[in-house]
Amino acid sequence: MRAALLQMTTGIDPAANLATIVQAMRDAKGQGADMLFTPEMSGYLDRDRARAAERVVAEELDPVLAGVRAAAAELGLWVAIGSLAVRDPAVPAKARNRAYLIDDCGEIRARYDKMHLFDVDLPTGESWRESNSYVPGEGAVLAGSPWAAIGLSICYDLRFPDLYRTLSDAGAVILAIPAAFTVPTGEAHWHVLLRARAIEAGCFVIAAAQTGHHADGRQTYGHSLVVDPWGEVVLDMGQEAGLGIVDLDLGRVTAVRARIPALDHRRPNPDVTLL
């Protein structure tokens, strides 16, 4: 499988963000890619809640989703949209942080809503409250593709290994972990957590990331990564926006799992004895 990763600096203009994604799709197709992976919040990234309220719309009205689907059908390219902010009619005051898997006919094959919301106060003084704007998802999603089963997740989910145990137990071969990591948390934990998830699950990890200074004032870490099931980093895109291409030998998953059959040795979570 030839995978393409788009590392981007999403702004507050959905049309401009869509143009960046579609150009990356064309470039990826031209380089023989089977699937393009984009970061979390590919279509719109804005911490101004009043401004976002005007631009975050229901899934069926989202111009970025519609544009990506049309381009996927035109190009015959699969796309894993890291996530989009979409309005939930059942909870109109909040949105969903939703990942999509789009096939080469432009059809939506899978949706996943981010389960774990980033509500933290960092030592740098940064404070984030995703739960003020978003509703968490309710369950894990394993999506089929012509190459391998793909476990979907988003950014802060990375810190919760039980999710990836669930996905690998269900048959995941690739774990998609798109993100918009802050610089402090990225410098401290990004590489080690992604490598750990790959090793624990015996999976390839594909983590397309946001990078640089954004129009809403935030700064993201970049370093989109591909990690193989042995924990080796086979692609690190640094901090520059752009497109990365990597060929995945998916047979390596079987080889690594045979070498250290940790998945076969898993036991149910034990009861705790309090002493």
N, C-alpha and C positions, 0 to 999 in steps of 0.2 A: 504494500500500500504506500503510495506517495502522498504525504500529508503536507499541506501548506498552512502556515500560521501567520496571521495578520497581527502585528504589534502596532497599536494606533494610539493617538491622543484625541479621544472623542471630545467634542465640544457641545455647545448648546444650540447648534443648527442641525436639525435632523437631515436636511437635504444635503448638506456638506458631508455629514458622516456617511450617508448612503452612497454618495459619489466615491468616497474613499473605499468603501467595502466593495462596490461593484468593480472599480478599477483593479482592486486586489484579486477579485474573482477572475477577471480577464487575464491578469498576469499569471495567476496560479494555473489556470487552464492551459495557457500558452507554454507553461513549463511542465506540463504533463501531470499535474496534481489530480488526485482522485477526490479529495475533500479539502475544503478550507475551514479552518478553525479561527473564530474571532473572539475578542475579549468580552468580559463582563461589560454590560452597558454599552454595547457597540453603537446603538442608535442615538443615544442622548444621555449626557452626563451633566447633572446640574444639581447642586445642593441648595439652590434658591427655590424653596417650596412653592412660593407664589407663582414664579415663572414656570416651573415645571407643571403646575396644575393646568396650565393652558396647553401644554404640548404633549403630555402623557395621555394617550387615548386607549380605547379598547382595542383588543387584538385585531379585530376585523377592519379597523380604521387606521392602523399603524402604517405610515408610508414607508418606513424602513423595511418592515417585514414584507410588505407587498413588493417593494423593489427588489429585495434579495430573492424572493420566490420567482419573480419574473426573469431575473438574470440567471438563476440556477437552471430554469427550464431552457432558456436560450442557449446557454453554454454547455448543458449536460454535465453539471458539476454539483456534487453534494456539498452542503454547507452546514457546519455546526455553529450556529449563532450563539456566542457565549452567553449573552442575555440581552433582553430589552425590558424597559419599564413599560408595563401595559396596565391599563385600568381594569379593575375587577368590578363588574357591575353589581356583584353581591356585596361589595364593601366599597362604595363609591368614594369614600374619603381617603382611601389608600390604594396602592398599586401592587402588582406582583413583579418580582424580579425573575423573569422567565427565560429559560434557555429553550432553544428550538433546534431540532435536527430536520433539515430540508433535503429532500432527495433530488436527483438529477432531472426530475420532471417538475420540480417546483412545489411538490406536495409536502405538507408537514407530516413527518413520520413520528415525531415525539416532542413532548413538552415536559419541562421540569421547572418547578418553582423552588427557588432557593429556600432551604429549610432553616438554616441558621443565620440569624440577622446580627449584624455587626454593631453592637451597642457597647462602646468602650470609651474610656478616657485614657489617653496615652501620656507618658511622662513629658512629651514635648509640648503638652498643652492642647493638642488636638482632641476634639470630642466628637464622637460619631454616634448617631441614634437612628439606625435604619428602621427600627420598629416604629418611629414616628411617621414614616411614609409608606412602609411596606407591610404586607401580610405574609407570614411565613408559609412555605409549602408543607404538605402533609405526608409526603412519602418519597421513597427512592424511585428512580426510573432507569431501567436498562433498555437501551434502544438497539434494534437490529440494523445492520448495514450489510452490503455485499462482502465486506472484508472481515468484520469482527463485531462482536457485541460491544457496545460503548456505554459505559456508566456515566451518567450526567451528574454534574455538581457545579457549584459556583463559589468561588472565592473563599469566604469565611468557613464554608463547609470543610475546607481542607484541614481544619483543626480538630475534626471529629472522626477519628479512625473507624468507629463503628459503622458509619455510612459506607465506607469503602470495603469493610468486611462484608457487609450485606450485598454490595454490588459484585464483589469477586465470588462470593458464595453462589450468587445467581448466574454466574457465567461471564462476567465482564472480562474482556481482553485488553481493552483500552479504557482509561479513565480520563475524561475531559474535565479539566479544572481551570476554566477561564477566570480571570481575576482583574481587579483594580486595586492592588495592594498599595498601602501607603508606603512611603520611603522608610520610615523607622521600622515598621514590622517586616517589610521586605528584606532590609539589610540583615535583620536578626534571624528570620525564620523561613523565608521563602524557599531557598534551595534545600535546606535540611528537611522541611516538611514534605516537599514534593518527592524527594528521594525516598523518604521513609514510606510514603503511601505506595510508591512503585514497588518497593521491596516487600512490604507487608502483603500486598495483594498479588504479587507476581504478575504485574500488568505494565504495559506501556502507559505513561502519563503524558498527556498533551495539555500544556498550560499556556494558552495565548493570553497576553497581558496588556493592560493599559500602561502608557509610559509618558513621562514628561510633565510640563506645566499645562494645565487645562484652563479653559475659559472661565470656569467657575471659581478659580483660585486654588484648587487642590493640586498636589503633585503626586504622581504615581511612580512606582518603582521600575517597571519594565521587566527585562530579563525573562521574556517568554522562553519556556523550556520544553524540551522533550526529554524524558527520562526512560531508559529501558528497564525491563523487569529485574535486572541485576542491580539497579540503582545508579547506572552510569548515565551521565548527562551527555546526550548525543547532539543536542542543539541548545545553545544559549544565545539569545538575540541581543544581549546587552541592553542599552538604553535608547537606541535609535529606533524611530518608527520605521516600519517597512514590512517586507514579506520574507519569510523563511521557508525553506523547502527541505524536507527530510524523507528518506525512504525507510519504512519500517519493515523489518523482517519479523513478521508476526509469529513465525515458527519459533522464535526465540522465547516466547512465553512458555510453550510446552517444554522446551529444553531447560529453562531455568526452574520451572516447577518440578521437573523430574530430578534436577540436581539437588534442590532443597525442597522436599515435598511438604512445606509448612501448611499449605491449605488442607492437605489430607490429614494433618495432625491436629487441626483445630478441634477444640472441645467447646461445649456450651459454656457460657459465662458461669463461673462457679458461684455458689453461695458464699457469703462472707461470714466467718466465725468471729464474733466479737469477744475478745479476751480481756 
